[in-house]
Amino acid sequence: MNTIAVSSNRVKFFQSTLARNLRVSLVAEKICNVDRTDEYVIYNPYITTPTTTVQALTGTYTLATVTTTVDTLTVQDEFVVAGHVYDFERVLSNFDLLGNFVDEMTYSVRASIDVYVLNNLCEECTGEYDTPTGGFTSGNLKQILGDLSAKVAGYDDNLAGMYLVVENTDVSGILQGQMDSGFGFADAALNNGLIGRMAMIDIYVVRTGTFQDATFGASGALTNLGHRLFGIKGVSTYCAPRGVQYTEKDVTLKTGKEVEAHGYIGFKAWIPKRGVTVDITLK
């Protein structure tokens, strides 16, 4: 594809490549509800949890006060990636630099969304779990999965499925634990490598440095270095109004093209459901 030839083709190329990357590769897409409408504010009102009383036959009841709280997701952050490709670089290069840069932009956007959503979810959830000493070692794996499952067992929300997000440095212990588990399961792990589902938990792997101590826009400073995530799918929401926009510009006094992609993002772990997401601390 001659990506320098027609700007409209490059816009379609970027948007289709990004859409494919987000749906296939983005962990946030798999564990959260996603809203891409033009809504910059999402309201989620909830009421106090009612209590059922069991009593002897009397025919009377006591009224409880019902309080309604409006939980709100507001888009407050934007992400931007941009660069400039000179015309002489395009003409004299043996590679399609602009097309390659568009690919790199899509990867950068995908990685940034995952980092943003996973760190905010880790910060906002109220479930907590400390791993046995050593973290995700082969000897600890079964205990960790059992302990985590117990934290969300019995909730109706569990029907959506459970997930575990780890970094690639945890894979060695998990894979060894899988290869030591049973016969059929161990054979599958030995022949095919890491199995992405174990004990009814979907396992997602992100790169080292995804969970970090950093400042994320309006979210402020988050401290998640050495943390991982576990929970039930679909109980939090991230929204990206209108998705990611891609533009190209001619630059004064420079040849070539300036390319830029930007989008807006908001995230919310809804208050009534925060307990079914667990912040894992590696020990």
C-alpha positions, 0 to 999 in steps of 0.5 A: 500500500502506498500510504503516502499517496492519498491522505484519505486512504491513510486515515482509513488505514490508521482507523482500521488498524487501530480498531483491530488492535484495540479489539484483539490486543487491548486487555481493557476491552476484555475486562471492562465495558466500553462506551464510544458514544459522544457521551462525556459524562455517564451517570450510574445511580444506585440505591442503598442495599435493602435488608430482608428481615426474617421474623415470626408471623406478625404481619408487620414490617419496618420501613427503611430509608432508601438513599440514592447516590449518583455515581458519575464517569466524566471524561477528563483526560486525553492522549496524543501521539504525533510525529513528522516524516520528512519527504526526503526520508520517504523518497530515499528510504527503502521502507514505507516510513509513514505506513510504519509510523502509523503502525507504531502510533496504533501500538502506542495508543493501544499500550497507553489505554491499557496502562491508563485503564489498568492502573486506574482500576487497580487504584479504585478497586477495594478488594485486596490480596497479598500473594504468598512470598515469591509471587507467581511461582509455580508452587504458589500458583494453585493457592493464588488462583484458589484464594482469588476465586474465593474472594468473588465466589457467590456473586451473581456478577461472576457469570460474566467470568473472572480474569487475572492480569499479570506482567510478562515477568510472571509468566515463567512461574505460571507456565511451570505451574501449569506444566505441573498440573494434572496430566491432560492440562500439563500435556497441553501446557508442555505442548502449547505453552502458556494456557490463557485459562485456568481454574475458570480464570482468563489470564491476560499478560501485559508487558513489564512496566504496565503497573507503575507508580506514575501520574496519569492526567486528571487521575493524579499520582497512582502507586501500583508498582508491584501490583496485579489485577484480578476480578469479574469482567464488565463491572467497570467502564472506560469511555473513548468518545468518538474513538481516536482521531487521525489527522495529517498536516502540511507544515510551514518551512518543512517538507513531508507530513506531520501526522497526529492522533488524539482521543479522549478517555474516561474511566470508572470503577463503579462504587457498588462493584468495586469489591469484586475487583482485587488489587494484588500485591506481590510479596 
